Amino acid sequence: MSLYTLRSKLIAISLILLAWALPTPASANALFAGDLSSTLWTVDSTTGAAVEIGSMGPHVISDLAVSPSGDLYAVGYSTLWRVDKATGAKTMIGAHGIAGANALAFNPSGILFLAGGSQLATVDITTGAGTVIGSTGFNSAGDIAFGLDGELYQTADGSVGNQLVILDTTTGAGTAVGDIGFGNVFGLAAEGSGLVGLTSRGWTISIDTATGGGVAIASGGIDANGATPVSGGIATNGAASASASGLPIPEPTSTLLFTAGVFVVAWAIRRKRESLNIAN
């Protein structure tokens, strides 16, 4: 076998090892979502496709939020819970004391906000206790989410369907943006420069933060009752860290395997050259 043929075969083997060693990127558009039966799902916000994780029952879960550190929390009408992202099993933290609580979101600093009825509050994630900030002037339809612009958005009851509202995190006061054009928007998350919404009737929609208008992305999804980006933070794409944005991070064993393969290739080529030199 010639040195050229050996080198070509070993390079091909190296490429195969590289393709095998690198992991498949996770979706940058993945959401955690709950449904009306308190089951935990992951949902692709670009297609509405959902994969079931497990039950969060028997208690009613009205919304979800992932902290900047990656922990998943759930809120019921009286209680804050921590949720196992792999199984859906939950652990009670404590009572929040906010009537009608149905909307939950972390800001980038890790402060947990909660909306219920016409109130906006913060929640202590160690005790579950809620502290009212003030009245929003709107009735919470089902979710809140921080956008890339730093604003806290809310889906609120409107005259027809739901409307998008901006909430002042200092006073709680709400400012109407516009009608969404869909009702029962119980899940809300930042998506690029806008928002993505999930409804309890199976719609996945994009929402314009300038007008409030919603546009259908997909139908036939889960009967959503709360949603949050899998990655945590305020956006489902464009996140700063590779692990949060879904960019591939090679596992240590995969990296070692590929490195070992490179050394084997280099050693084989060197041995072939030495044998050729001896023969000559």
TAURNOR-V705315 format. One record per backbone hydrogen bond with DSSP energy under -0.5 kcal/mol. NH is the residue of the N-H (numbers start at 0). CO is the residue of the C=O. E is the energy in kcal/mol with one decimal. If there is no record, write none. Layout:
[[NH	CO	E] [NH	CO	E]]
//
This chain:
[[5	1	-2.4] [6	2	-2.6] [7	3	-2.3] [8	4	-2.2] [9	5	-2.5] [10	6	-2.3] [11	7	-2.0] [12	8	-2.2] [13	9	-2.2] [14	10	-2.2] [15	11	-1.9] [16	12	-2.4] [17	13	-2.3] [18	14	-2.5] [19	15	-2.0] [20	16	-2.3] [21	17	-2.0] [25	245	-0.7] [29	26	-0.7] [30	42	-2.2] [31	227	-3.3] [32	40	-2.4] [33	225	-1.9] [34	38	-1.1] [35	222	-1.2] [37	34	-2.1] [39	53	-3.5] [40	32	-2.7] [41	50	-2.2] [42	30	-2.6] [43	48	-2.8] [44	28	-2.5] [44	42	-0.7] [46	43	-1.1] [47	43	-3.4] [50	41	-2.5] [52	39	-3.0] [53	39	-1.3] [55	37	-3.3] [61	59	-0.6] [61	74	-2.8] [62	74	-1.2] [64	72	-2.2] [66	70	-2.9] [69	66	-2.2] [71	82	-0.6] [72	64	-3.0] [73	80	-2.3] [74	62	-2.3] [75	78	-3.0] [79	93	-2.8] [80	73	-3.2] [81	90	-2.7] [82	71	-3.0] [83	88	-3.3] [84	82	-0.6] [87	83	-2.9] [90	81	-3.0] [92	79	-2.8] [93	79	-1.4] [95	77	-1.6] [96	77	-0.6] [98	96	-0.6] [100	76	-0.6] [100	97	-1.3] [101	114	-2.4] [102	114	-1.3] [104	112	-2.1] [106	110	-2.1] [109	106	-2.3] [111	122	-0.6] [112	104	-3.3] [112	110	-0.6] [113	120	-3.0] [114	102	-2.4] [115	118	-1.9] [116	99	-0.8] [118	115	-2.4] [119	133	-2.3] [120	113	-2.9] [121	130	-2.2] [122	111	-2.3] [123	128	-2.7] [124	122	-0.7] [127	123	-3.3] [129	95	-1.5] [130	121	-2.8] [132	119	-3.4] [133	119	-1.4] [135	117	-3.1] [136	117	-0.7] [139	116	-3.1] [139	137	-0.6] [140	154	-2.8] [141	154	-1.1] [142	154	-0.6] [144	152	-2.1] [146	150	-2.4] [149	146	-1.9] [151	166	-0.7] [152	144	-3.1] [152	150	-0.7] [153	164	-2.6] [154	142	-2.2] [155	153	-0.6] [155	162	-2.8] [156	138	-2.5] [157	160	-2.2] [161	181	-2.4] [162	155	-2.8] [163	177	-2.9] [164	153	-2.4] [165	174	-2.7] [166	151	-3.1] [167	172	-2.6] [168	166	-0.7] [171	167	-3.0] [173	135	-1.9] [174	165	-2.4] [176	163	-3.2] [177	163	-1.2] [179	161	-2.5] [180	161	-0.8] [185	183	-1.7] [185	197	-0.7] [186	197	-2.1] [187	226	-0.5] [188	195	-2.1] [190	193	-2.2] [193	190	-2.3] [194	206	-1.9] [195	188	-3.0] [196	204	-3.0] [197	186	-2.2] [198	202	-2.3] [199	183	-1.8] [201	198	-1.4] [201	221	-0.5] [203	217	-2.9] [204	196	-2.8] [205	214	-2.7] [206	194	-3.0] [207	212	-2.6] [208	206	-0.6] [211	207	-3.0] [213	179	-2.4] [214	205	-2.5] [216	203	-3.4] [217	203	-1.8] [220	201	-2.6] [223	198	-1.6] [223	221	-1.8] [224	33	-3.3] [224	225	-0.6] [227	31	-2.3] [229	29	-2.1] [231	228	-0.9] [234	231	-0.5] [235	189	-1.0] [244	240	-2.0] [245	241	-0.9] [246	241	-1.5] [254	250	-2.4] [255	251	-2.5] [256	252	-2.1] [257	253	-2.3] [258	254	-2.5] [259	255	-2.6] [260	256	-2.1] [261	257	-2.0] [262	258	-2.1] [263	259	-2.2] [264	260	-2.2] [265	261	-2.4] [266	262	-2.5] [267	263	-2.5] [268	264	-2.2] [269	265	-2.2] [270	266	-2.5] [271	267	-2.1] [272	268	-2.3] [273	269	-2.2] [274	270	-2.3] [275	271	-2.0] [276	272	-2.2] [277	273	-2.2] [278	274	-2.2] [279	275	-1.8]]
//
